[in-house]
């Protein structure tokens, strides 16, 4: 089953049908969080608005790697510099 996830949703829950996560549930840098919540390749979209700019460069690269391992490309997804999913057409 393909899933869509919002990373760092905060108090917002305005994406019906998406899994909304907080940092304590899905920390981009903790690989165990990914494996506990998702099967690799099960994500069809990842939305991370106002998340990446809070990470130092090195952590951003590591987070991108984790996202790429757990996501799959979907038409309309925006991608980061190495082609990983970082959003869903939101201009990330």
N, C-alpha and C positions, 0 to 999 in steps of 0.2 A: 504494500500500500504506500503510495506516495504521500508525503506530508509537506506542509508549508509551515515555516517557523518565523516568528518575530523575535529577534534577539534584543534584550533590554527594553521590553515593552513599557516599563514604568507603570503608570496608572492607566494607560490607554488599553482598551480592548475593542478596537474599532476595525478589526479584520476578521469577520466571521469565518469560521472554518479553519483558521490558522491556530497553531500552538503558540501561545504567548509566554515568553520566558523572562525571568529576571536573572541577574548576574549570579545569584547564589544557586540557581537551578541549572543554568547553562553558562558557565564561564568559558569564553572562547578559547582560553589558554589551557583548560583542563580537559585532556582527551577522554578521561573517564566519564565526564559529564556527557560528552557526545555519545559514547558507546552505551551508556545507561539509558539514554533517551531515544536514540535513533539507530537503525540499521544502516550501515554504510550504503550510500547510493539511494536511500529512501526519500530524500528531500527533493522536491521539485522546485522549491523557491525558498530563499532566505532573505529576510528583510531586517536590516540592521541600521536604522536611521539614527544618526547622532551617537554612534558607538565608536567607529573607527578613529575619529579625530581625538579621542581620549586615550588612545594607545600610543606608547612610544613606537618608533619605527620598527624595532626588532620584534616587539610583541605583535604589531600589526602583521608582519610577515608570518609569524607563528600562527596567529589566529586565522589568517587567510589559508594556510595549509590545512588546518583542522576543518575549516569550512569546505574546502575543496574535496577533502576525503569523504565528507558526509553528504555532499550535495550532488545534484545532477543538473545539467543545464536545461533551462526552459525558455522557450521563445519569450522575449520581452525582459529577460533578466539582464541587469547591468553587471559588468564584471570588473574586477580589480586589475592591476597591472599585469599579473601573470595569468589572467583568464579565469580566476575563481569567481564563484557567485558571491556578490556582496550586497545584492538588493534585488528588487523587482521593478526595474525601470524607474526608480525614484531619483536618478541622477547622482547616485553615490559616487 
